[in-house]
Amino acid sequence: MNVFMPNTLAEACDLCAKQPDLIPLAGATDLLVHWPLRQSEHDKSYLDLSKLRELRKITWAADSLTLGALTTYWDVLQDSRAKSEFPLLCESARQVGAIQIQSRGTWAGNIANGSPAADGVPVLMAYDASVTLTSKSGARSVPLHEYYTGYRKSVRRTDELISTITMPLRKYDFSVFHKVGARRAQAITKIGLAVTREASAAAPWRVVANSVAATVKRCPAIEQLLQSASPIRKPDDFSSAIAADVTPIDDIRSTADYRRTVLARLLYHSLNGVCPSVT
Amino acid sequence: MQEHFIPSPIHDRSAAVSIRFNLNGRDVDIPIDPTERLLDTLRYRLKLPGSKEGCGEGECGACTVIIDDLPANACLIPTFQVRGCKVRTIESIPASSLQPMLEAGATQCGACTPGVVVTANWIKEHSDVLASNTMRALMAGNLCRCTGYDGIIDGLEKWIGKPPGGRS
């Protein structure tokens, strides 16, 4: 195993420009699961980002919140404004493992790791987050809902690193996050849902689901259904929109059928009385 | 130090990395293998076997240590990541601290106990976190399969005192 330990983002970008097979590492909480058994991964090369202090900061601007790529779940839980401006960030952060994971795991690592069951990603996406990808040749911003291209695949080039995550400061009049797991703490998501409604916006709804497709996924058909005002009287009335948006599978944690059924019920019961067409 | 029955999983097979960190108040400067987990470095290289391996996947909390003043699972940390950090293990906590836990029946087989005590001691030293977190939520990363959580929470209340509002 080769590990590179840069101290600045510029050094890190130089290294991954030279060596395209480097795997970036922040909290390492997913990589090290059952590590002694995963010998094939011991032979790879890693880029340890954990000492890039410039990436460990939370910045409030007049119209946005920016999380440096090393911001942990615990960091957000300690931020005095996060709970009032972006309550879903705190709700999801509390449900990632427990404090031992929240203190190490990073929001950007959750994005980069690309698990469809990622708990931090749905709420970031529901807040219209964008990701800054930095390389030796510059930086570009990508909307998070356009970041993934397939199962654990993304638009990030091998010479790029996630440097920041930015969310616009907006007025939301409704938001909800649900995580369905086998138990309340220390569970991996069977079905997750994050919904926001922006006050007085032309297209106010953001609906994001996880563990029901190859990636965490924004759900445009469900968003349109909510905006269309066509009446929804029972959970099944979400079925065709759900079928258009997600493609759940049977796996060790749940079944496709259970995931579709529960997603419909989560939507119906969360939005009943909130969205005027859901009664 | 007695020889451990379990063979050491540490293999110095690739180029060693030299790191320095602060362990329980004293600086250590050691060569490690880059594949080494902090849990193995502590147990097998530094001969501090108090931190236990339960699940090896960051769920049970038996390997809980304090890194730069926050609880973390030593089984999920590559040792090279603690360079320059302050690491505290169960060995830094006086055995007398256990008394309230013993009296409340919060220990039985003992496998989870070091992790439980490390997290509990951290809560005790940072009791302001109880203003926005319940004891149960803060202890959710320490699984116990025999005592039951009521005993652990009773022990914590004896040790730390009831949280504000009386909600544990």
Interface residues (C-beta under 8 A of the other chain):
Chain A: M1 N2 V3 M5 L25 A28 T29 L32 V33 H34 W35 P36 H42 Y46 D48 S50 K51 W74 L77 R94 G97 A98 I99 Q100 I101 S103 R104 R184 A185 Q186
Chain B: P9 S14 V17 D33 P34 T35 R37 G56 E57 G58 E59 G61 T64 I67 L70 P71 A72 N73 C75 L76 I77 P78 F80 Q81 R83 G84 T119 S132 A137 L138 M139 A140 G141 N142 L143
